[in-house]
C-alpha cells in the first residue's frame, strides 16, 4: 500500500471512526490467517465497539505479520452471538463470493461466548462506508436464509 494512502487511512480512522467510540477492554486472542498454505498469526491490538452508530459492528486494529503495512484494519459484523456449524455453513457461500473472512471469535475475553464474525479489511478511506453497506446487506440475506431454515423445520 502506498505510504500516503496508509497515512490518510490512519488519520481517517483516528479522527472519524474511533475518536469517540468505546474500546473493548481486555486481552484479545490472535487471529490466524492462511497465506501461501502457511498459517500466519495476526495479533489483535485493539477492538472498538461501533454499536452506538452501527448495530453489531466492531472495528479491529491488528498488528500485521509482515513489516508493511505495520497495522491492518478490519470492519467486523457479528452475525450471531453464539456461533454454530449450521450458521457457518449458511454464511460460507456468500463470504467466499464476496472476499470476506468468516471467523468464530470471542470479542469479550471474560465471557465464553464465541461470536460468528464477518470480517472485511479496510485498505482505503472509501472502503469504510461501502463495506458497512455491503455487510448490512449480507446480514439481511443471512437472516432471510435463517428464517427459511426455521420455517422448514416448523413445517415438518
C-alpha atoms as an extended CHARMM CRD file, in Angstrom:
* protein
*
       156  EXT
         1         1  UNK       CA              0.0000000000        0.0000000000        0.0000000000  PROA      1               0.0000000000
         2         2  UNK       CA              1.2840000000        3.4760000000       -0.8240000000  PROA      2               0.0000000000
         3         3  UNK       CA              2.6500000000        5.3990000000        2.1640000000  PROA      3               0.0000000000
         4         4  UNK       CA              0.4190000000        8.4860000000        1.7870000000  PROA      4               0.0000000000
         5         5  UNK       CA             -2.6720000000        6.2880000000        1.3680000000  PROA      5               0.0000000000
         6         6  UNK       CA             -1.6950000000        4.4650000000        4.5730000000  PROA      6               0.0000000000
         7         7  UNK       CA             -1.2500000000        7.8000000000        6.3790000000  PROA      7               0.0000000000
         8         8  UNK       CA             -4.6270000000        9.0580000000        5.0860000000  PROA      8               0.0000000000
         9         9  UNK       CA             -6.3030000000        5.8480000000        6.2400000000  PROA      9               0.0000000000
        10        10  UNK       CA             -4.6810000000        6.0440000000        9.6700000000  PROA      10              0.0000000000
        11        11  UNK       CA             -5.7490000000        9.6650000000       10.2090000000  PROA      11              0.0000000000
        12        12  UNK       CA             -9.2830000000        8.8800000000        8.9440000000  PROA      12              0.0000000000
        13        13  UNK       CA             -9.5450000000        6.0320000000       11.4490000000  PROA      13              0.0000000000
        14        14  UNK       CA             -8.1470000000        8.1250000000       14.3170000000  PROA      14              0.0000000000
        15        15  UNK       CA            -10.2910000000       11.2020000000       13.6340000000  PROA      15              0.0000000000
        16        16  UNK       CA            -13.5190000000        9.8210000000       12.1770000000  PROA      16              0.0000000000
        17        17  UNK       CA            -14.0370000000        6.2390000000       13.3110000000  PROA      17              0.0000000000
        18        18  UNK       CA            -12.5540000000        5.5950000000       16.7580000000  PROA      18              0.0000000000
        19        19  UNK       CA            -12.4020000000        9.1190000000       18.1900000000  PROA      19              0.0000000000
        20        20  UNK       CA            -15.4780000000        8.8530000000       20.4410000000  PROA      20              0.0000000000
        21        21  UNK       CA            -16.0730000000        5.1030000000       20.2730000000  PROA      21              0.0000000000
        22        22  UNK       CA            -15.9040000000        2.7020000000       23.2180000000  PROA      22              0.0000000000
        23        23  UNK       CA            -12.8840000000        0.3840000000       23.2410000000  PROA      23              0.0000000000
        24        24  UNK       CA            -13.4330000000       -3.2570000000       24.2290000000  PROA      24              0.0000000000
        25        25  UNK       CA            -11.2280000000       -3.8450000000       27.2690000000  PROA      25              0.0000000000
        26        26  UNK       CA             -9.1160000000       -6.9160000000       27.9520000000  PROA      26              0.0000000000
        27        27  UNK       CA             -6.5330000000       -9.0390000000       26.2400000000  PROA      27              0.0000000000
        28        28  UNK       CA             -7.7080000000      -10.4190000000       22.8940000000  PROA      28              0.0000000000
        29        29  UNK       CA             -6.8130000000      -13.7090000000       21.2630000000  PROA      29              0.0000000000
        30        30  UNK       CA             -4.8640000000      -13.5550000000       17.9790000000  PROA      30              0.0000000000
        31        31  UNK       CA             -6.4650000000      -14.3340000000       14.6410000000  PROA      31              0.0000000000
        32        32  UNK       CA             -4.9410000000      -16.8560000000       12.2650000000  PROA      32              0.0000000000
        33        33  UNK       CA             -4.7490000000      -16.2600000000        8.5250000000  PROA      33              0.0000000000
        34        34  UNK       CA             -3.5340000000      -18.7000000000        5.8780000000  PROA      34              0.0000000000
        35        35  UNK       CA             -1.0000000000      -17.1850000000        3.4650000000  PROA      35              0.0000000000
        36        36  UNK       CA              0.6460000000      -19.3980000000        0.8140000000  PROA      36              0.0000000000
        37        37  UNK       CA             -0.6180000000      -22.5320000000        2.6020000000  PROA      37              0.0000000000
        38        38  UNK       CA              1.0680000000      -21.4770000000        5.8620000000  PROA      38              0.0000000000
        39        39  UNK       CA             -0.7940000000      -20.1340000000        8.8980000000  PROA      39              0.0000000000
        40        40  UNK       CA              0.1930000000      -16.6240000000        9.9650000000  PROA      40              0.0000000000
        41        41  UNK       CA             -0.7670000000      -15.0840000000       13.3030000000  PROA      41              0.0000000000
        42        42  UNK       CA             -2.3310000000      -11.6410000000       13.4160000000  PROA      42              0.0000000000
        43        43  UNK       CA             -2.1210000000      -10.0480000000       16.8670000000  PROA      43              0.0000000000
        44        44  UNK       CA             -5.2400000000       -8.1070000000       17.7940000000  PROA      44              0.0000000000
        45        45  UNK       CA             -4.1190000000       -4.7760000000       19.2400000000  PROA      45              0.0000000000
        46        46  UNK       CA             -7.4910000000       -3.1110000000       19.8230000000  PROA      46              0.0000000000
        47        47  UNK       CA            -11.1870000000       -3.7210000000       19.2680000000  PROA      47              0.0000000000
        48        48  UNK       CA            -13.7390000000       -0.9420000000       19.1980000000  PROA      48              0.0000000000
        49        49  UNK       CA            -17.4890000000       -1.4090000000       19.6140000000  PROA      49              0.0000000000
        50        50  UNK       CA            -19.2850000000        0.5520000000       16.8780000000  PROA      50              0.0000000000
        51        51  UNK       CA            -22.7490000000       -0.3860000000       18.1860000000  PROA      51              0.0000000000
        52        52  UNK       CA            -23.5320000000        3.2110000000       19.0800000000  PROA      52              0.0000000000
        53        53  UNK       CA            -23.6740000000        4.0680000000       15.3560000000  PROA      53              0.0000000000
        54        54  UNK       CA            -23.9600000000        0.6410000000       13.6870000000  PROA      54              0.0000000000
        55        55  UNK       CA            -25.6250000000       -2.2330000000       15.4980000000  PROA      55              0.0000000000
        56        56  UNK       CA            -23.4270000000       -5.3530000000       15.9480000000  PROA      56              0.0000000000
        57        57  UNK       CA            -20.4030000000       -3.7810000000       14.2310000000  PROA      57              0.0000000000
        58        58  UNK       CA            -16.8490000000       -3.8240000000       15.5750000000  PROA      58              0.0000000000
        59        59  UNK       CA            -13.5880000000       -2.3070000000       14.3940000000  PROA      59              0.0000000000
        60        60  UNK       CA            -10.3540000000       -4.3040000000       14.7370000000  PROA      60              0.0000000000
        61        61  UNK       CA             -6.8430000000       -2.8650000000       14.7070000000  PROA      61              0.0000000000
        62        62  UNK       CA             -4.4620000000       -5.7380000000       14.0580000000  PROA      62              0.0000000000
        63        63  UNK       CA             -0.6850000000       -5.9320000000       14.0150000000  PROA      63              0.0000000000
        64        64  UNK       CA              0.4480000000       -7.3090000000       10.6630000000  PROA      64              0.0000000000
        65        65  UNK       CA              2.7760000000      -10.3120000000       10.3800000000  PROA      65              0.0000000000
        66        66  UNK       CA              4.8110000000       -8.5240000000        7.6880000000  PROA      66              0.0000000000
        67        67  UNK       CA              6.6190000000       -5.2140000000        8.0780000000  PROA      67              0.0000000000
        68        68  UNK       CA              4.4210000000       -3.1650000000        5.7150000000  PROA      68              0.0000000000
        69        69  UNK       CA              1.8200000000       -2.0630000000        6.4770000000  PROA      69              0.0000000000
        70        70  UNK       CA              2.5180000000       -2.2280000000       10.2110000000  PROA      70              0.0000000000
        71        71  UNK       CA             -1.1880000000       -2.2790000000       11.1430000000  PROA      71              0.0000000000
        72        72  UNK       CA             -4.2110000000       -3.6690000000        9.3500000000  PROA      72              0.0000000000
        73        73  UNK       CA             -7.7720000000       -2.5170000000        9.9050000000  PROA      73              0.0000000000
        74        74  UNK       CA            -10.8530000000       -4.7190000000        9.7740000000  PROA      74              0.0000000000
        75        75  UNK       CA            -14.5380000000       -3.9560000000        9.9480000000  PROA      75              0.0000000000
        76        76  UNK       CA            -16.4260000000       -6.7930000000       11.6450000000  PROA      76              0.0000000000
        77        77  UNK       CA            -20.1100000000       -7.6470000000       11.7720000000  PROA      77              0.0000000000
        78        78  UNK       CA            -21.4760000000      -10.0310000000       14.3740000000  PROA      78              0.0000000000
        79        79  UNK       CA            -23.8340000000      -12.4330000000       12.6020000000  PROA      79              0.0000000000
        80        80  UNK       CA            -24.6420000000      -14.4700000000       15.6990000000  PROA      80              0.0000000000
        81        81  UNK       CA            -23.9800000000      -14.0550000000       19.4040000000  PROA      81              0.0000000000
        82        82  UNK       CA            -23.3320000000      -17.7810000000       19.7020000000  PROA      82              0.0000000000
        83        83  UNK       CA            -21.7400000000      -19.4860000000       16.7150000000  PROA      83              0.0000000000
        84        84  UNK       CA            -22.5340000000      -22.9630000000       15.4290000000  PROA      84              0.0000000000
        85        85  UNK       CA            -21.5750000000      -25.1830000000       12.4970000000  PROA      85              0.0000000000
        86        86  UNK       CA            -25.0080000000      -24.6760000000       10.9240000000  PROA      86              0.0000000000
        87        87  UNK       CA            -24.6180000000      -20.8980000000       10.9650000000  PROA      87              0.0000000000
        88        88  UNK       CA            -21.1410000000      -21.1620000000        9.4500000000  PROA      88              0.0000000000
        89        89  UNK       CA            -22.4990000000      -23.3180000000        6.6150000000  PROA      89              0.0000000000
        90        90  UNK       CA            -25.2840000000      -20.8160000000        5.9160000000  PROA      90              0.0000000000
        91        91  UNK       CA            -22.8200000000      -17.9240000000        5.6880000000  PROA      91              0.0000000000
        92        92  UNK       CA            -19.9700000000      -19.7030000000        3.8930000000  PROA      92              0.0000000000
        93        93  UNK       CA            -21.1100000000      -19.3500000000        0.2610000000  PROA      93              0.0000000000
        94        94  UNK       CA            -21.6340000000      -15.5880000000        0.4160000000  PROA      94              0.0000000000
        95        95  UNK       CA            -18.3170000000      -14.9670000000        2.1630000000  PROA      95              0.0000000000
        96        96  UNK       CA            -16.3350000000      -16.8250000000       -0.4970000000  PROA      96              0.0000000000
        97        97  UNK       CA            -18.1240000000      -14.9530000000       -3.3170000000  PROA      97              0.0000000000
        98        98  UNK       CA            -17.5150000000      -11.5290000000       -1.7610000000  PROA      98              0.0000000000
        99        99  UNK       CA            -13.9560000000      -11.9810000000       -0.4670000000  PROA      99              0.0000000000
       100       100  UNK       CA            -14.9510000000      -11.7770000000        3.2000000000  PROA      100             0.0000000000
       101       101  UNK       CA            -13.4800000000      -13.6160000000        6.1760000000  PROA      101             0.0000000000
       102       102  UNK       CA            -15.7260000000      -15.6250000000        8.4640000000  PROA      102             0.0000000000
       103       103  UNK       CA            -14.3500000000      -16.3090000000       11.9410000000  PROA      103             0.0000000000
       104       104  UNK       CA            -15.5570000000      -17.6040000000       15.2710000000  PROA      104             0.0000000000
       105       105  UNK       CA            -14.1640000000      -15.2450000000       17.8900000000  PROA      105             0.0000000000
       106       106  UNK       CA            -14.7280000000      -14.1910000000       21.4860000000  PROA      106             0.0000000000
       107       107  UNK       CA            -14.7780000000      -10.3900000000       21.4640000000  PROA      107             0.0000000000
       108       108  UNK       CA            -15.3160000000      -10.0110000000       25.1890000000  PROA      108             0.0000000000
       109       109  UNK       CA            -12.4670000000      -12.0370000000       26.7690000000  PROA      109             0.0000000000
       110       110  UNK       CA            -14.1570000000      -12.6250000000       30.1160000000  PROA      110             0.0000000000
       111       111  UNK       CA            -17.1930000000      -14.3060000000       28.5560000000  PROA      111             0.0000000000
       112       112  UNK       CA            -17.0220000000      -17.6990000000       26.9280000000  PROA      112             0.0000000000
       113       113  UNK       CA            -19.4390000000      -16.8630000000       24.1230000000  PROA      113             0.0000000000
       114       114  UNK       CA            -17.9730000000      -17.3420000000       20.6960000000  PROA      114             0.0000000000
       115       115  UNK       CA            -19.4930000000      -14.9470000000       18.1580000000  PROA      115             0.0000000000
       116       116  UNK       CA            -19.7140000000      -15.5930000000       14.4510000000  PROA      116             0.0000000000
       117       117  UNK       CA            -17.9930000000      -12.6090000000       12.8370000000  PROA      117             0.0000000000
       118       118  UNK       CA            -17.7810000000      -11.4720000000        9.2640000000  PROA      118             0.0000000000
       119       119  UNK       CA            -14.5630000000       -9.5010000000        8.5950000000  PROA      119             0.0000000000
       120       120  UNK       CA            -13.5800000000       -7.2200000000        5.7640000000  PROA      120             0.0000000000
       121       121  UNK       CA            -10.2180000000       -5.4750000000        5.5870000000  PROA      121             0.0000000000
       122       122  UNK       CA            -10.2340000000       -1.7270000000        5.0560000000  PROA      122             0.0000000000
       123       123  UNK       CA             -7.3800000000       -0.6210000000        2.8180000000  PROA      123             0.0000000000
       124       124  UNK       CA             -8.6490000000        2.7790000000        1.6010000000  PROA      124             0.0000000000
       125       125  UNK       CA            -10.7170000000        5.5290000000        3.2030000000  PROA      125             0.0000000000
       126       126  UNK       CA            -13.5370000000        4.9760000000        0.6740000000  PROA      126             0.0000000000
       127       127  UNK       CA            -13.8440000000        1.3120000000        1.6890000000  PROA      127             0.0000000000
       128       128  UNK       CA            -15.3400000000        2.0990000000        5.0930000000  PROA      128             0.0000000000
       129       129  UNK       CA            -18.8550000000        3.2310000000        4.1000000000  PROA      129             0.0000000000
       130       130  UNK       CA            -19.0060000000        0.8220000000        1.1490000000  PROA      130             0.0000000000
       131       131  UNK       CA            -18.2180000000       -2.1330000000        3.3920000000  PROA      131             0.0000000000
       132       132  UNK       CA            -20.7220000000       -1.1100000000        6.0510000000  PROA      132             0.0000000000
       133       133  UNK       CA            -23.4730000000       -1.1830000000        3.4190000000  PROA      133             0.0000000000
       134       134  UNK       CA            -22.2000000000       -4.4640000000        1.9650000000  PROA      134             0.0000000000
       135       135  UNK       CA            -22.0930000000       -6.1210000000        5.4090000000  PROA      135             0.0000000000
       136       136  UNK       CA            -25.5830000000       -4.8140000000        6.2680000000  PROA      136             0.0000000000
       137       137  UNK       CA            -26.9870000000       -6.3000000000        3.0510000000  PROA      137             0.0000000000
       138       138  UNK       CA            -25.2880000000       -9.5950000000        3.8320000000  PROA      138             0.0000000000
       139       139  UNK       CA            -26.8170000000       -9.6020000000        7.3100000000  PROA      139             0.0000000000
       140       140  UNK       CA            -30.2900000000       -9.1780000000        5.7490000000  PROA      140             0.0000000000
       141       141  UNK       CA            -29.6130000000      -12.0390000000        3.3320000000  PROA      141             0.0000000000
       142       142  UNK       CA            -28.2350000000      -14.2250000000        6.1320000000  PROA      142             0.0000000000
       143       143  UNK       CA            -31.2800000000      -13.6110000000        8.3580000000  PROA      143             0.0000000000
       144       144  UNK       CA            -33.5630000000      -14.4460000000        5.4410000000  PROA      144             0.0000000000
       145       145  UNK       CA            -31.7610000000      -17.7750000000        4.9330000000  PROA      145             0.0000000000
       146       146  UNK       CA            -32.0070000000      -18.4620000000        8.6560000000  PROA      146             0.0000000000
       147       147  UNK       CA            -35.7430000000      -17.7210000000        8.5770000000  PROA      147             0.0000000000
       148       148  UNK       CA            -36.1640000000      -20.1640000000        5.6540000000  PROA      148             0.0000000000
       149       149  UNK       CA            -34.4170000000      -22.9090000000        7.6470000000  PROA      149             0.0000000000
       150       150  UNK       CA            -36.6210000000      -22.1630000000       10.6600000000  PROA      150             0.0000000000
       151       151  UNK       CA            -39.7810000000      -22.3550000000        8.5210000000  PROA      151             0.0000000000
       152       152  UNK       CA            -38.6230000000      -25.6530000000        7.0130000000  PROA      152             0.0000000000
       153       153  UNK       CA            -38.1600000000      -27.1470000000       10.4780000000  PROA      153             0.0000000000
       154       154  UNK       CA            -41.5200000000      -25.8370000000       11.7190000000  PROA      154             0.0000000000
       155       155  UNK       CA            -43.3850000000      -27.2320000000        8.7050000000  PROA      155             0.0000000000
       156       156  UNK       CA            -42.0230000000      -30.7560000000        9.1200000000  PROA      156             0.0000000000
